[in-house]
Amino acid sequence: MYRTNRVVVLGRGPGRAAAAASFLGGPGVILISETDPKDPATPAGSAWTVMMRDLRRLEVDVTRFRPGNDPDEVPLARHVTVDPVVSADVLLVDTSLPPDVVRAALYHARGTVVLEPGPSLNWLTTLAPFVHLLVLTPAGLGALVDETTDGDRAQVLTGRLQVPAVVLLAPDRALIVRPGQEPQLVEAPTAGTATPLIPRAEECFRGVLAARLAVKSSLPDAVLTALTASALLAGRSAADGSVAGWPSPRDLTTST
């Protein structure tokens, strides 16, 4: 039987969900989150309408995505102990949601858990036994470990937690770091253009990585595909609130 809940995005998620859905090419992505109306990054008015329209066009399930000030909604904690979280192939999660929600989701998940950690090493240590992969930026890594280089920091962190990590250095470059091993640099075919790591490209990387892991790609292959997509996206502009225009597998084929 075909499983439609291949990727569940929990937390900061519209862009990540859109990127994953573009790569899966149909139903298969569920977004579970709530927005803070007071957050300047939260789309408002017509921008919110545009974002929700784009997500629905990509067939992202947004029935569990809602404004955080809606008193009539079911609490998020009730969603993360049952399907779709439990049966997801990949759970893409961050620590922007309340700790009890994150902890419950990780405990109940049976698929691959990909975590964007917050700045608390103690909290990350508590979650680590339930995590299969960490995905960080240099800034996020530096907030957790004090070493000279990104590679050294990642080696210390993965060695301490015994969890592999991907450090996204730029839209087209990343390090794969496994406990007790030397970091592996992965570069997209367009590497060397010195494009800054803009938030939209980072969201694309995380979403495409989750999509590729959901179809059982190896970690190096999944990282390479996600880098190629994020590097391609980094050169595109988007309208306010839009989560459209994410690269698809066809875009990557025609761009190489």
C-alpha positions, 0 to 999 in steps of 0.5 A: 500500500502506498504511504502518502506521509513520506515526509513530516515537517514539524516546526519552521516549515512552509519553505521546507515542506514546499521544497520536499513536495517539489521533489516528491512530485505529489502528495507525501509531505505533511506540515505540522506547525503553528505561527506566531502572529507577532513574529515579523517573519510570519506572512500577513494578509495577502502574503499568507494567502499566497503562501497557503495557495502555493502549499496547496498547489504542491499538495502539501497537507496543511490541515495541521498548520495554523496560526498560533493564536487560534484557541479552537485548534487541537494542541500540537502535542496531540498530533505528534504521538499518532500518525502521521508522525509515527509512520513518517519515513522522515521527520524533519524537526527543529526546536522552535516548538515547545520542548514537550512537543519536540520530545514527544515527536522524537520519542514516537517517530519510527522513521528517520529523524532529522533535527535542526538543533537549538543553542542548548547543548544540554537539551540536544544531549537529551534528544540525541538518542532519538535523532539519526541526523543533525543538520546545522549551519556554521552559526548553529554549530558555533553556538554549541561547540567552541573549536577553531574550524567548522570541521573540528566543531562538527567532529567534537559534537558528533563524537560527543553525541554519537550522531552524524551531522551535515554542516551546510557551509553555503548553498553549494557546499556541505560537510558530512561528519560521522562520529570518529571519521574525518569530515567529508566535503560535498560540493554541487557541480556549481560550487565556487560561485561564492553565493551567500547562504540565504534563508531560502536556500537553506530551507530548500536544502533541508526540504530536499534532503528530507525528500531524498532520505525518504526514498532511501538515498544514501546520505552523500547522494541526498546531500549532493542533490540537496546542494544542487537544488539549493545552489540553483534556488539561490539565484532565484527571487520570490514574491513576498510570502511565496513558497513556489518556484522550488527546484524539481528533479527535472530542473536539476537535470536540465541545469547540469 
